[in-house]
Amino acid sequence: MKRLFISIISLSILSSQDMGYKMYENGDIKSALDYYKQLSKIEDENISQEELLYNIGTIYSKMDSTSKASSIFEKAYEDSSGYSSDLSYNYGNTLYRSQQLEKSLKAFRGALLSNPDDLDARKNYEFVKSEIKKNKSMQKKKDESKKSEEEENDENKEKEKDREKKDDSQNDESSNQQDKNDSKNNDDGPTDNQNSKSPDQQNEQNREIQSRQTAENILNAIKENEKVNKKRKQTNYSNESGKDW
């Protein structure tokens, strides 16, 4: 920040010098602020309200009360028909500190319009202009990154939907195939529950089969024995008929 104060001298109120400026120089900032506030309430054509507001705003800025300083400087702008380069400069600094870059740039432009030779105002104007450009570039990158991320998320969602549809289709095909197999099994015969037997039932069935097989074997043996005996009898009779009596 450049010059902080505009010395205010009013012969109708002060003797020979600005008492508020002396308080400020002596480090008594609070008393200087109260002094200028009281002075601003006095209606006197010899006192510049713009300069009073300028000094009050500058003290607030020095006290790091940025919002109050900005409010005072803005009021000085509204009340002045031709604000000074110093007012525009300090207002621009206050706006920059509160990150109101567009307004800060405008204030420094006003300072240059009032005083084109103000090198400090020109440097700050170019600096704030560069900051605005940098912020816009960063914001653009953020927006593009956000847009790319959203598009990627949308694409992933579509892929997930396609996978879910594919899985549902495969599940339907598997279910239909199972229904066909079940239907075929039902047509071929009784179900496993119908064919299944307990171990006792299975043993009983095996014994019956074995008993029938044994009976059949005995019957076949008897029949075979009868055939042998019959053949033997026939052979004996033939021999007896051929004897020489």
C-alpha positions as CSV (number, residue, x, y, z in Angstrom):
1,M,0.0,0.0,0.0
2,K,1.3,3.4,-0.9
3,R,0.7,6.7,1.1
4,L,-1.7,5.9,3.9
5,F,-2.9,9.4,4.7
6,I,-4.1,12.6,3.2
7,S,-3.3,15.4,5.7
8,I,-6.5,17.3,6.5
9,I,-6.2,20.9,7.7
10,S,-9.2,22.9,8.6
11,L,-8.5,26.4,9.9
12,S,-12.0,26.7,11.2
13,I,-11.5,23.6,13.5
14,L,-7.8,23.0,13.9
15,S,-5.1,25.5,14.6
16,S,-2.3,24.6,12.2
17,Q,-2.1,20.8,11.5
18,D,-4.1,17.5,11.3
19,M,-4.2,16.1,14.9
20,G,-5.5,12.7,13.7
21,Y,-2.4,12.3,11.5
22,K,-0.2,13.1,14.5
23,M,-2.0,10.4,16.6
24,Y,-1.6,7.9,13.8
25,E,2.2,8.7,13.4
26,N,2.6,8.3,17.2
27,G,1.0,4.8,17.0
28,D,-2.2,5.8,18.6
29,I,-4.3,4.3,15.8
30,K,-7.5,3.9,17.8
31,S,-7.5,7.6,18.9
32,A,-6.9,8.6,15.3
33,L,-9.8,6.5,14.1
34,D,-12.1,8.1,16.7
35,Y,-10.9,11.5,15.8
36,Y,-11.7,11.1,12.1
37,K,-15.1,9.6,12.9
38,Q,-16.0,12.6,15.1
39,L,-14.7,14.9,12.4
40,S,-16.9,13.3,9.8
41,K,-20.0,14.2,11.7
42,I,-19.2,17.9,11.6
43,E,-20.7,19.7,8.6
44,D,-18.0,22.1,7.3
45,E,-17.4,22.9,3.7
46,N,-13.7,23.3,4.4
47,I,-13.5,19.6,5.3
48,S,-13.4,17.0,2.5
49,Q,-15.6,14.1,3.3
50,E,-13.8,12.0,0.7
51,E,-10.5,12.6,2.4
52,L,-12.0,11.8,5.8
53,L,-13.5,8.6,4.5
54,Y,-10.2,7.8,2.8
55,N,-8.3,8.2,6.2
56,I,-10.9,6.2,8.1
57,G,-10.8,3.4,5.5
58,T,-7.0,3.4,5.5
59,I,-6.9,3.0,9.3
60,Y,-9.4,0.1,9.1
61,S,-7.1,-1.5,6.5
62,K,-4.1,-1.0,8.7
63,M,-6.0,-2.7,11.5
64,D,-6.8,-5.7,9.2
65,S,-10.5,-4.9,9.3
66,T,-10.7,-5.5,5.5
67,S,-14.5,-5.6,5.3
68,K,-14.9,-2.3,7.2
69,A,-12.2,-0.7,5.1
70,S,-13.8,-1.9,1.9
71,S,-17.2,-0.5,3.0
72,I,-15.7,2.9,3.9
73,F,-13.8,3.2,0.6
74,E,-17.0,2.2,-1.4
75,K,-18.9,4.9,0.4
76,A,-16.2,7.4,-0.5
77,Y,-16.6,6.3,-4.1
78,E,-20.3,6.8,-4.0
79,D,-20.1,10.2,-2.4
80,S,-17.3,11.6,-4.6
81,S,-17.8,12.9,-8.1
82,G,-14.1,12.8,-8.9
83,Y,-12.3,10.4,-6.5
84,S,-8.5,10.7,-6.2
85,S,-5.8,8.3,-7.5
86,D,-4.8,7.5,-3.9
87,L,-8.4,6.6,-2.9
88,S,-8.7,4.2,-5.9
89,Y,-5.3,2.7,-5.1
90,N,-6.0,1.9,-1.5
91,Y,-9.5,0.7,-2.4
92,G,-8.0,-1.6,-4.9
93,N,-5.6,-3.0,-2.3
94,T,-8.5,-3.6,0.1
95,L,-10.5,-5.4,-2.5
96,Y,-7.6,-7.6,-3.5
97,R,-7.1,-8.7,0.1
98,S,-10.7,-9.8,0.2
99,Q,-10.2,-11.6,-3.1
100,Q,-12.7,-9.4,-5.0
101,L,-10.3,-9.4,-8.0
102,E,-12.6,-8.0,-10.6
103,K,-13.5,-5.0,-8.4
104,S,-9.9,-4.6,-7.4
105,L,-8.8,-4.4,-11.1
106,K,-11.5,-1.8,-11.7
107,A,-10.2,0.3,-8.8
108,F,-6.6,0.2,-10.0
109,R,-7.8,1.1,-13.5
110,G,-9.5,4.2,-11.9
111,A,-6.3,5.1,-10.2
112,L,-4.5,5.0,-13.5
113,L,-7.2,7.1,-15.2
114,S,-6.7,9.7,-12.4
115,N,-2.9,9.5,-12.6
116,P,-1.5,7.7,-15.6
117,D,2.1,8.1,-14.2
118,D,1.3,6.2,-11.0
119,L,3.7,3.3,-11.5
120,D,2.5,1.4,-8.3
121,A,-1.0,1.5,-9.6
122,R,0.1,0.2,-13.0
123,K,2.1,-2.7,-11.4
124,N,-0.8,-3.7,-9.2
125,Y,-3.2,-3.4,-12.2
126,E,-1.1,-5.8,-14.2
127,F,-0.6,-8.2,-11.3
128,V,-4.3,-8.4,-10.5
129,K,-5.1,-8.9,-14.2
130,S,-2.6,-11.8,-14.3
131,E,-4.2,-13.3,-11.2
132,I,-7.7,-13.2,-12.8
133,K,-6.4,-14.8,-16.0
134,K,-4.6,-17.5,-13.9
135,N,-7.8,-18.2,-11.9
136,K,-9.9,-18.5,-15.0
137,S,-7.4,-20.9,-16.5
138,M,-7.4,-23.0,-13.3
139,Q,-11.2,-22.9,-13.1
140,K,-11.4,-24.0,-16.7
141,K,-9.2,-27.0,-16.0
142,K,-11.3,-27.9,-13.0
143,D,-14.5,-27.7,-15.0
144,E,-12.9,-29.8,-17.8
145,S,-11.7,-32.3,-15.2
146,K,-15.1,-32.4,-13.5
147,K,-16.8,-32.8,-16.9
148,S,-14.4,-35.6,-17.9
149,E,-15.0,-37.3,-14.5
150,E,-18.8,-37.1,-14.9
151,E,-18.6,-38.5,-18.4
152,E,-16.4,-41.3,-17.2
153,N,-18.9,-42.0,-14.4
154,D,-21.8,-42.0,-16.9
155,E,-19.8,-44.4,-19.1
156,N,-19.1,-46.8,-16.2
157,K,-22.8,-46.7,-15.2
158,E,-23.8,-47.6,-18.8
159,K,-21.2,-50.5,-18.8
160,E,-22.6,-51.7,-15.4
161,K,-26.1,-51.6,-16.8
162,D,-25.0,-53.6,-19.9
163,R,-23.3,-56.2,-17.6
164,E,-26.4,-56.5,-15.5
165,K,-28.6,-57.0,-18.6
166,K,-26.2,-59.7,-19.9
167,D,-26.2,-61.4,-16.5
168,D,-30.0,-61.3,-16.4
169,S,-30.2,-62.8,-19.9
170,Q,-27.8,-65.6,-19.0
171,N,-29.7,-66.3,-15.8
172,D,-33.0,-66.5,-17.9
173,E,-31.4,-68.9,-20.4
174,S,-30.0,-71.1,-17.6
175,S,-33.4,-71.1,-15.9
176,N,-35.2,-72.0,-19.2
177,Q,-32.7,-74.8,-19.8
178,Q,-33.3,-76.2,-16.3
179,D,-37.0,-76.1,-16.8
180,K,-36.6,-78.0,-20.1
181,N,-34.4,-80.6,-18.3
182,D,-37.0,-81.0,-15.5
183,S,-39.8,-81.4,-18.0
184,K,-37.8,-84.1,-19.9
185,N,-37.1,-86.0,-16.7
186,N,-40.8,-85.9,-15.8
187,D,-41.7,-87.3,-19.2
188,D,-39.1,-90.1,-19.0
189,G,-40.5,-91.7,-15.9
190,P,-41.1,-91.3,-12.3
191,T,-38.9,-88.9,-10.3
192,D,-36.0,-89.9,-8.2
193,N,-38.3,-89.8,-5.2
194,Q,-40.5,-92.4,-6.7
195,N,-37.6,-94.7,-7.7
196,S,-35.8,-94.3,-4.4
197,K,-36.1,-97.1,-1.9
198,S,-35.0,-97.6,1.7
199,P,-32.1,-100.0,2.4
200,D,-34.4,-102.5,4.0
201,Q,-36.7,-102.5,0.9
202,Q,-33.7,-102.9,-1.4
203,N,-32.4,-105.9,0.7
204,E,-35.8,-107.5,0.6
205,Q,-36.0,-107.1,-3.1
206,N,-32.5,-108.6,-3.5
207,R,-33.4,-111.6,-1.4
208,E,-36.6,-112.2,-3.5
209,I,-34.5,-112.0,-6.7
210,Q,-31.9,-114.5,-5.2
211,S,-34.7,-116.8,-4.0
212,R,-36.3,-116.9,-7.5
213,Q,-33.0,-117.5,-9.1
214,T,-32.3,-120.4,-6.8
215,A,-35.7,-122.0,-7.4
216,E,-35.2,-121.6,-11.1
217,N,-31.8,-123.3,-10.9
218,I,-33.2,-126.2,-8.9
219,L,-36.1,-126.6,-11.4
220,N,-33.6,-126.7,-14.3
221,A,-31.5,-129.3,-12.5
222,I,-34.5,-131.5,-12.0
223,K,-35.5,-131.2,-15.6
224,E,-32.0,-132.1,-16.7
225,N,-31.9,-135.1,-14.4
226,E,-35.2,-136.4,-15.8
227,K,-33.8,-136.1,-19.3
228,V,-30.7,-138.1,-18.3
229,N,-32.8,-140.9,-16.6
230,K,-35.1,-141.2,-19.6
231,K,-32.3,-141.5,-22.0
232,R,-30.7,-144.1,-19.8
233,K,-33.9,-146.2,-19.7
234,Q,-34.2,-146.1,-23.4
235,T,-30.6,-147.3,-23.8
236,N,-31.2,-150.3,-21.4
237,Y,-34.4,-151.4,-23.2
238,S,-32.6,-151.4,-26.5
239,N,-29.9,-153.7,-25.2
240,E,-32.4,-156.1,-23.6
241,S,-34.3,-156.5,-26.9
242,G,-31.2,-157.5,-28.8
243,K,-30.3,-160.6,-26.6
244,D,-30.0,-164.1,-28.1
245,W,-32.6,-166.2,-26.2
